[in-house]
Amino acid sequence: MDAKRDVKVVHVIVGLEVGGAELMLQRLLLTQRAQGAMAATVIALTRLGPVGQRLRDRGIEVIALGMRTPLGAPRAVWRLRGLLQRLHPDVVQTWMVHADLLGGLAARAAGLRAVIWGIRTTDFSINPLATRAVRWLCARLSSTLPHVIVCAAEASRRAHVQAGYDASRMLVIPNGFDASAWQPQPGLGEPLRREFGLAPGDLVVGCVGRFNVAKDQGNFIAAAAHVAAQRTDCRFVLVGRGMERGNAELMQWIEATGHAARFVLLGERTDVAACMAAMDIFVLPSRSEGFPNALGEAMAMALPCVATDVGDAAVLLAETGRIVPPRNPAALADAVLALATLPPTQRHQLGQAARERVLERFSLQQTCERFTALQRQVAAEAGRRTREAVA
């Protein structure tokens, strides 16, 4: 293909609610659009969602197929095939296992071979049986349907090779973080601290993530109980979908700590940077991750961080924070207390080191450049193979 011509990419994803893959897709598309690098359309198999609406508001074409249950999958594949035939993209890029399968099948039915699969998870044990079955089928098809398979983390690549995926087609492109959007600003978190009754002397420990077994807020809350028993100045902030007092299961965990008044639940927010700025220590308590967005964003905000050793969290955080085993509240609490007892200047130094690591190793610009180069490469190679097959 002509290297100067825009590459047209159709991205296929299950839905566009707020989540790690969805936000990475949003960052990639908006950066590429600003650079004029790619022409893109997004197809959500289910509903539009807030991320889809943001993309539409920024002028990116988003199509929602409205699939409501797995029983609608055959119809969704048929409709997707028709859309791909009409749009005729140079590359079809799919995001996560269900979209990999359905998008890959639809692309092949439409006669398109330039398919990039996207993998982000590591721990299959927390997935429903149906999702594990889809992953098994993807493993069997991984040597034929996708041209290349992009993993967000080295841990994801290893886990999927062990699950039977074709290792020769896999590569790792880690998430990238926009240091201009995630940066410490004097006073940014103060309005939130005042609004939620956080005193100037409070040490605020927070986490960000939707209510989900993989994010393991139960681990965070159990660790917070240990910390609260030893530090009367600590308050605990939870941000994300489902982090609300109407969540009965969450409230049961919090009440069981005996320190319910020390918890602040902010729910899903659009001002996550300000929420992080209100924190003194960030915690990633997950039991499963690929390449954790929230941790990278907290690091870019120059927060000292504690993270469980899941996915590529240790690769991302390195020596700039504390890594502890997953599902171990005592270890998590000890790490938080270790940071809490440091002088504020030392916590600040750790946070600055974390930000510098993100800027040097995991910038959004670097990630977008790698995706753009890969999309151009896949389009060129698939086009050449098609010409050779015709000849």
C-alpha positions as CSV (number, residue, x, y, z in Angstrom):
1,M,0.0,0.0,0.0
2,D,1.0,3.7,-0.4
3,A,2.9,4.6,2.8
4,K,1.7,8.2,2.5
5,R,-2.0,7.2,2.4
6,D,-4.0,7.3,5.6
7,V,-4.6,3.8,7.0
8,K,-8.3,3.2,7.8
9,V,-8.8,1.3,11.0
10,V,-12.0,-0.1,12.4
11,H,-11.8,-0.9,16.1
12,V,-14.2,-3.5,17.5
13,I,-14.9,-3.6,21.2
14,V,-17.7,-5.2,23.3
15,G,-18.9,-1.9,24.9
16,L,-17.7,1.6,25.7
17,E,-18.3,1.9,29.4
18,V,-15.5,3.3,31.6
19,G,-12.8,0.7,31.9
20,G,-9.1,0.1,31.2
21,A,-9.3,-1.1,27.6
22,E,-12.0,1.5,26.8
23,L,-10.0,4.4,28.1
24,M,-6.8,3.2,26.4
25,L,-8.7,3.0,23.1
26,Q,-10.0,6.6,23.7
27,R,-6.5,7.9,24.4
28,L,-5.1,6.1,21.4
29,L,-7.7,7.4,19.0
30,L,-7.7,11.0,20.2
31,T,-3.9,11.1,20.0
32,Q,-3.8,9.6,16.5
33,R,-6.5,12.0,15.4
34,A,-4.6,15.0,16.7
35,Q,-1.6,13.8,14.8
36,G,-3.6,13.0,11.6
37,A,-2.1,9.5,11.7
38,M,-5.2,7.3,11.2
39,A,-8.7,7.4,10.0
40,A,-10.8,5.4,12.5
41,T,-14.2,4.0,13.2
42,V,-15.2,2.3,16.4
43,I,-17.9,-0.4,16.5
44,A,-19.3,-1.4,19.9
45,L,-21.0,-4.7,20.0
46,T,-23.3,-3.6,22.8
47,R,-24.2,0.0,23.7
48,L,-22.5,3.3,23.2
49,G,-21.5,4.1,26.8
50,P,-19.9,7.2,28.1
51,V,-16.6,6.6,26.4
52,G,-18.4,6.1,23.1
53,Q,-20.2,9.4,23.6
54,R,-16.9,11.2,24.3
55,L,-15.4,9.9,21.1
56,R,-18.5,11.0,19.1
57,D,-18.3,14.4,20.7
58,R,-14.7,14.6,19.4
59,G,-15.7,13.8,15.9
60,I,-14.9,10.1,15.8
61,E,-17.5,7.8,14.2
62,V,-18.9,5.3,16.7
63,I,-21.5,2.6,15.8
64,A,-23.2,0.6,18.6
65,L,-24.8,-2.7,17.5
66,G,-27.0,-3.0,20.6
67,M,-26.2,-6.7,21.4
68,R,-27.9,-7.4,24.8
69,T,-27.1,-11.0,25.5
70,P,-24.7,-13.7,24.2
71,L,-27.6,-15.1,22.2
72,G,-27.3,-12.0,20.0
73,A,-23.8,-12.9,19.0
74,P,-24.6,-14.5,15.6
75,R,-26.7,-11.5,14.6
76,A,-24.0,-9.1,15.8
77,V,-21.3,-11.0,13.7
78,W,-23.6,-10.8,10.6
79,R,-24.2,-7.1,11.1
80,L,-20.5,-6.5,11.8
81,R,-19.6,-8.4,8.6
82,G,-21.8,-6.1,6.6
83,L,-20.4,-3.0,8.2
84,L,-16.8,-4.1,7.5
85,Q,-17.7,-4.8,3.9
86,R,-19.1,-1.3,3.6
87,L,-16.3,0.5,5.5
88,H,-13.6,-1.7,3.9
89,P,-10.9,-0.8,6.4
90,D,-7.2,-1.5,5.9
91,V,-7.0,-3.0,9.5
92,V,-9.6,-4.4,11.9
93,Q,-8.3,-4.0,15.5
94,T,-10.2,-5.9,18.2
95,W,-10.2,-5.2,22.0
96,M,-10.4,-8.1,24.5
97,V,-11.4,-11.7,24.1
98,H,-15.1,-11.6,23.1
99,A,-14.4,-8.9,20.5
100,D,-11.3,-10.8,19.3
101,L,-13.5,-13.8,18.5
102,L,-16.6,-12.1,17.1
103,G,-14.6,-9.3,15.3
104,G,-12.1,-11.9,13.9
105,L,-14.9,-14.1,12.5
106,A,-16.7,-11.1,11.0
107,A,-13.5,-9.8,9.4
108,R,-12.7,-13.1,7.9
109,A,-16.3,-13.4,6.6
110,A,-15.9,-10.0,5.0
111,G,-12.7,-11.1,3.3
112,L,-10.4,-9.0,5.5
113,R,-7.2,-10.6,6.9
114,A,-5.5,-7.5,8.4
115,V,-6.7,-8.3,12.0
116,I,-5.0,-7.2,15.2
117,W,-6.3,-8.9,18.3
118,G,-6.0,-7.2,21.7
119,I,-5.3,-9.0,25.0
120,R,-5.3,-7.4,28.5
121,T,-6.1,-10.0,31.2
122,T,-3.8,-12.4,33.1
123,D,-5.8,-14.4,35.7
124,F,-8.4,-16.6,34.0
125,S,-9.7,-18.1,37.2
126,I,-11.9,-15.1,38.0
127,N,-13.6,-15.3,34.6
128,P,-17.0,-16.9,34.1
129,L,-17.0,-20.3,32.4
130,A,-18.4,-18.8,29.2
131,T,-15.5,-16.4,29.0
132,R,-13.0,-19.1,29.6
133,A,-14.7,-21.1,26.8
134,V,-14.4,-18.1,24.4
135,R,-10.7,-17.8,25.4
136,W,-10.1,-21.5,24.7
137,L,-11.7,-21.1,21.2
138,C,-9.6,-18.0,20.6
139,A,-6.5,-20.0,21.4
140,R,-7.4,-22.6,18.8
141,L,-8.0,-19.9,16.2
142,S,-5.0,-17.7,17.1
143,S,-2.8,-19.1,14.4
144,T,-5.3,-18.3,11.7
145,L,-7.7,-15.4,12.5
146,P,-5.4,-12.6,13.7
147,H,-2.4,-11.3,11.8
148,V,-0.9,-10.2,15.1
149,I,-1.9,-10.3,18.7
150,V,-1.1,-7.3,20.9
151,C,-0.8,-7.9,24.7
152,A,-0.9,-4.9,27.1
153,A,1.5,-6.7,29.5
154,E,4.2,-9.2,29.4
155,A,2.3,-11.2,32.1
156,S,-0.7,-11.3,29.7
157,R,1.5,-12.6,26.9
158,R,2.9,-15.4,29.1
159,A,-0.5,-16.4,30.5
160,H,-2.0,-16.7,27.0
161,V,0.9,-18.6,25.5
162,Q,0.4,-21.1,28.4
163,A,-3.3,-21.2,27.4
164,G,-2.4,-22.2,23.9
165,Y,-2.2,-19.0,21.9
166,D,0.2,-18.8,19.0
167,A,3.3,-17.3,20.6
168,S,4.8,-16.4,17.2
169,R,2.0,-13.8,16.6
170,M,2.2,-12.1,20.0
171,L,3.9,-8.9,21.0
172,V,3.6,-6.5,23.9
173,I,2.7,-2.8,23.7
174,P,2.2,-1.5,27.2
175,N,-0.4,1.2,28.1
176,G,0.8,4.8,27.8
177,F,-0.1,7.7,30.0
178,D,-0.6,11.3,29.1
179,A,1.6,13.2,31.5
180,S,-0.1,16.5,30.6
181,A,-3.5,15.2,31.7
182,W,-2.1,13.5,34.7
183,Q,0.2,15.8,36.5
184,P,0.4,17.2,40.1
185,Q,-1.0,20.7,40.4
186,P,-0.9,22.8,43.6
187,G,-4.3,22.9,45.2
188,L,-6.0,20.6,42.7
189,G,-7.3,18.2,45.3
190,E,-8.1,20.8,48.1
191,P,-11.7,21.5,47.0
192,L,-12.5,17.8,47.2
193,R,-10.8,17.4,50.6
194,R,-12.9,20.2,51.9
195,E,-16.1,19.0,50.3
196,F,-15.8,15.5,51.9
197,G,-14.6,16.7,55.3
198,L,-11.0,15.7,55.0
199,A,-8.9,17.7,57.4
200,P,-5.6,19.3,56.5
201,G,-3.8,16.8,58.9
202,D,-5.6,13.7,57.5
203,L,-3.4,11.2,55.6
204,V,-5.6,10.1,52.7
205,V,-5.1,6.6,51.3
206,G,-7.1,5.9,48.2
207,C,-7.8,3.5,45.4
208,V,-9.5,3.8,42.0
209,G,-11.4,1.1,40.1
210,R,-14.8,-0.2,39.4
211,F,-16.4,-2.6,41.9
212,N,-15.2,-5.9,40.6
213,V,-13.7,-9.1,41.9
214,A,-10.5,-8.5,39.9
215,K,-10.0,-5.1,41.5
216,D,-10.4,-6.6,45.0
217,Q,-11.7,-3.7,47.0
218,G,-12.3,-6.2,49.8
219,N,-8.5,-6.5,50.0
220,F,-8.2,-2.7,50.3
221,I,-10.9,-2.4,53.0
222,A,-9.4,-5.3,55.0
223,A,-6.0,-3.6,54.9
224,A,-7.5,-0.3,55.8
225,A,-8.9,-1.9,58.9
226,H,-5.4,-2.8,60.0
227,V,-4.1,0.7,59.2
228,A,-7.0,2.4,60.9
229,A,-6.3,0.5,64.1
230,Q,-2.8,2.0,64.2
231,R,-3.2,5.4,62.6
232,T,-6.0,7.6,63.8
233,D,-5.1,10.2,61.1
234,C,-5.7,7.9,58.1
235,R,-8.8,8.3,55.9
236,F,-9.7,6.0,53.0
237,V,-11.1,7.1,49.7
238,L,-12.6,4.8,47.1
239,V,-13.3,6.0,43.6
240,G,-15.0,4.1,40.8
241,R,-18.3,2.7,39.5
242,G,-20.1,0.9,42.4
243,M,-18.0,2.7,45.1
244,E,-21.2,4.1,46.7
245,R,-23.1,3.7,49.9
246,G,-25.9,2.0,47.9
247,N,-23.6,-0.9,47.3
248,A,-24.8,-3.3,50.1
249,E,-21.9,-5.7,49.8
250,L,-19.3,-2.9,49.9
251,M,-21.0,-1.3,52.9
252,Q,-21.0,-4.6,54.7
253,W,-17.2,-4.9,54.3
254,I,-16.7,-1.3,55.5
255,E,-19.0,-1.7,58.5
256,A,-17.1,-4.8,59.5
257,T,-13.9,-2.8,59.9
258,G,-15.4,-0.8,62.9
259,H,-14.1,2.4,61.2
260,A,-16.9,3.1,58.7
261,A,-16.7,6.9,59.5
262,R,-13.1,6.9,58.1
263,F,-14.2,5.9,54.6
264,V,-15.2,8.3,51.8
265,L,-17.0,6.8,48.8
266,L,-16.9,8.9,45.7
267,G,-18.5,6.6,43.1
268,E,-17.7,7.0,39.4
269,R,-16.2,10.4,38.6
270,T,-15.0,12.4,35.6
271,D,-12.5,14.3,37.7
272,V,-10.3,11.3,38.7
273,A,-7.1,13.4,38.5
274,A,-8.6,15.8,41.1
275,C,-9.6,12.7,43.2
276,M,-6.0,11.4,43.1
277,A,-4.7,14.8,43.9
278,A,-6.7,14.7,47.1
279,M,-4.8,11.5,48.1
280,D,-1.5,11.2,49.9
281,I,-0.9,7.5,49.1
282,F,-2.4,5.4,46.2
283,V,-3.1,1.7,46.5
284,L,-3.7,-0.8,43.8
285,P,-5.3,-3.8,45.7
286,S,-6.1,-6.0,42.7
287,R,-6.0,-9.7,42.5
288,S,-5.8,-9.6,38.7
289,E,-4.5,-7.0,36.2
290,G,-2.9,-6.8,32.8
291,F,-1.1,-3.4,32.7
292,P,-2.9,-1.3,35.3
293,N,-4.1,2.1,34.1
294,A,-5.0,3.4,37.5
295,L,-1.5,2.7,38.9
296,G,0.2,4.5,36.0
297,E,-2.1,7.5,36.3
298,A,-1.4,7.7,40.0
299,M,2.3,7.5,39.3
300,A,2.0,10.3,36.7
301,M,0.2,12.3,39.5
302,A,3.4,11.9,41.5
303,L,1.7,9.8,44.2
304,P,3.7,7.3,46.3
305,C,2.1,3.9,45.5
306,V,1.5,0.5,46.9
307,A,0.5,-2.2,44.5
308,T,-0.2,-5.9,44.5
309,D,2.1,-8.1,42.4
310,V,-0.3,-8.7,39.6
311,G,0.1,-8.4,35.8
312,D,2.8,-6.0,35.0
313,A,2.3,-3.8,38.1
314,A,5.8,-4.5,39.4
315,V,7.3,-3.7,35.9
316,L,5.5,-0.4,35.9
317,L,6.2,0.6,39.5
318,A,9.7,-0.9,39.9
319,E,11.6,0.7,42.8
320,T,9.5,3.8,43.1
321,G,6.9,2.2,45.4
322,R,6.0,-0.9,47.4
323,I,4.9,-4.2,45.8
324,V,3.1,-6.8,47.9
325,P,1.5,-10.2,47.3
326,P,-2.2,-10.1,46.1
327,R,-5.0,-11.2,48.5
328,N,-2.9,-10.4,51.5
329,P,-4.4,-7.6,53.5
330,A,-1.8,-7.7,56.3
331,A,1.1,-7.2,53.8
332,L,-0.9,-4.5,52.0
333,A,-1.4,-2.7,55.4
334,D,2.2,-3.0,56.3
335,A,3.3,-1.4,53.1
336,V,0.8,1.4,53.5
337,L,2.0,2.0,57.1
338,A,5.6,2.0,55.9
339,L,4.8,4.9,53.5
340,A,2.6,6.6,56.1
341,T,5.5,6.7,58.6
342,L,7.9,8.3,56.1
343,P,8.5,12.1,56.4
344,P,6.4,14.0,53.8
345,T,9.5,15.0,51.9
346,Q,10.4,11.3,51.4
347,R,6.9,10.4,50.2
348,H,7.2,13.4,47.8
349,Q,10.5,12.1,46.5
350,L,9.0,8.6,45.9
351,G,6.1,10.2,44.0
352,Q,8.4,12.3,41.9
353,A,10.4,9.2,41.0
354,A,7.2,7.4,40.0
355,R,6.2,10.3,37.7
356,E,9.7,10.4,36.1
357,R,9.5,6.7,35.4
358,V,6.2,7.1,33.6
359,L,7.5,10.0,31.5
360,E,10.6,8.1,30.5
361,R,9.2,4.6,30.0
362,F,5.5,4.6,29.5
363,S,4.4,7.8,27.8
364,L,1.3,7.9,25.7
365,Q,3.3,9.2,22.8
366,Q,5.5,6.1,22.8
367,T,2.5,3.8,22.9
368,C,0.7,5.6,20.1
369,E,3.8,5.6,17.9
370,R,4.1,1.8,18.4
371,F,0.4,1.2,17.6
372,T,0.6,3.5,14.5
373,A,3.6,1.7,13.2
374,L,2.0,-1.7,13.8
375,Q,-1.2,-0.7,12.1
376,R,0.7,0.5,9.0
377,Q,2.9,-2.7,9.0
378,V,-0.1,-5.0,9.2
379,A,-2.0,-3.1,6.5
380,A,1.0,-3.3,4.2
381,E,1.7,-7.0,4.9
382,A,-1.9,-8.0,4.5
383,G,-2.2,-6.0,1.2
384,R,1.0,-7.7,-0.1
385,R,-0.3,-11.2,0.7
386,T,-3.6,-10.4,-0.9
387,R,-1.9,-9.3,-4.2
388,E,0.3,-12.4,-4.1
389,A,-2.7,-14.6,-3.7
390,V,-4.5,-13.0,-6.6
391,A,-1.4,-13.3,-8.8
